[in-house]
Amino acid sequence: MRDMLRLVVSVGTGKSADVPGYEVGGKTGTAEKPSRGGYRQKALISSFVGGFPMNDPKFVILVSIDEPKGTKETHGYATAGWVAAPSFKVIAEGIVSLYGILPGDMKQGLPPIEIASTPVPAPMPPPQLVSPSARHRGNHEPRKALPVRPAPNQSASAPPLGARRLASE
């Protein structure tokens, strides 16, 4: 399977995704978007999924473009090989640059690449259990719940626009 994915990039529709020296493999896909009673021919979803290196894949990238438009550079085409595969190439080149991977590095059996930083756990203090008798408020009066409905001697009229009603104890 990896050989076939490599062929798509080396001689097939995904040529513009190839990053020399990194054995890129992948698959193009172009689909027409559905519409009432059929499909809209000019409304496409163009995708390219690929990975590298194909001898021992370490990275997988999916590029999906919703309704791409053909340009002069793509000769008017909006298919995956013309619009999504070049985006894959730019992302893959960014990855090899970011991690400092030289062509052929992955063939020489170098140590595994660490993709993400290792999280350092923050020290967590043990939870403090407080007995109900120790939960007093000192000399302060206990809090009172506010009534949901107005008391009989209060009016239930709405405050004027822009004003907020303040609860009083």
Secondary structure, DSSP 8 states (H G I E B T S, - for coil): -HHHHHHHHHTSTTGGG--TTS--EEEEEEEEEEETTEEEEEEEEEEEEEEE-TTS--EEEEEEEES----TTTTT--SHHHHHHHHHHHHHHHHHHHTT--TTGGGGT------S---------------GGG---TTS-------SS--TTS------TT-------
